[in-house]
Amino acid sequence: MSLDEIEIDAPSIDTSEDNFDAQFSLAQASIEMEDIESARHALNEILASSDNDSEKQRAQDMLDRL
């Protein structure tokens, strides 16, 4: 088998709504555990990646409350 025949399953970046829901859940769980830095990171990822204005507003609102 040559290197050309090997298939590599590289992780893809999921920017779907499910991923943003997971990011919001992660942020909320982090807040509940008082891990504010992780919450900020998750919310900033949403702000940087989402094209949805309501998701961005929700993330910004959560950041503002931290």
C-alpha positions as CSV (number, residue, x, y, z in Angstrom):
1,M,0.0,0.0,0.0
2,S,1.4,3.4,-1.0
3,L,0.8,6.6,0.8
4,D,-1.4,7.7,-2.0
5,E,-3.8,4.9,-1.2
6,I,-4.2,5.7,2.5
7,E,-7.3,7.7,3.4
8,I,-7.1,10.0,6.3
9,D,-10.2,11.0,8.1
10,A,-9.4,14.5,9.1
11,P,-11.8,16.1,11.6
12,S,-14.0,18.7,9.9
13,I,-15.0,21.9,11.6
14,D,-18.7,21.7,12.2
15,T,-20.3,25.2,12.1
16,S,-23.8,23.8,12.0
17,E,-26.5,24.8,14.4
18,D,-25.9,21.6,16.4
19,N,-22.3,22.7,17.0
20,F,-23.4,26.1,18.3
21,D,-26.0,24.5,20.6
22,A,-23.1,22.4,21.9
23,Q,-21.0,25.5,22.4
24,F,-23.9,27.2,24.3
25,S,-24.3,24.1,26.5
26,L,-20.6,24.0,27.2
27,A,-20.6,27.7,28.1
28,Q,-23.5,27.2,30.4
29,A,-22.0,24.2,32.1
30,S,-18.7,26.1,32.5
31,I,-20.5,29.0,34.1
32,E,-22.3,26.6,36.5
33,M,-18.9,25.2,37.4
34,E,-17.5,28.7,37.8
35,D,-15.0,28.1,35.0
36,I,-15.5,31.6,33.5
37,E,-12.4,31.3,31.2
38,S,-13.8,28.2,29.4
39,A,-17.2,29.9,29.1
40,R,-15.7,33.0,27.6
41,H,-13.7,30.8,25.1
42,A,-16.9,28.9,24.0
43,L,-18.9,32.1,23.6
44,N,-16.1,33.9,21.7
45,E,-15.9,30.9,19.4
46,I,-19.6,31.4,18.6
47,L,-19.1,35.1,18.0
48,A,-16.2,34.4,15.6
49,S,-17.8,31.5,13.7
50,S,-21.6,32.1,13.6
51,D,-23.3,33.9,10.7
52,N,-26.5,33.9,12.7
53,D,-27.3,37.3,14.3
54,S,-29.5,35.8,17.0
55,E,-26.8,33.3,18.0
56,K,-24.2,36.1,18.1
57,Q,-26.5,38.3,20.2
58,R,-27.2,35.4,22.6
59,A,-23.5,34.8,23.0
60,Q,-22.8,38.4,23.5
61,D,-25.5,38.7,26.2
62,M,-24.0,35.7,28.0
63,L,-20.6,37.3,27.8
64,D,-21.9,40.6,29.2
65,R,-23.3,38.8,32.2
66,L,-20.0,37.2,33.1
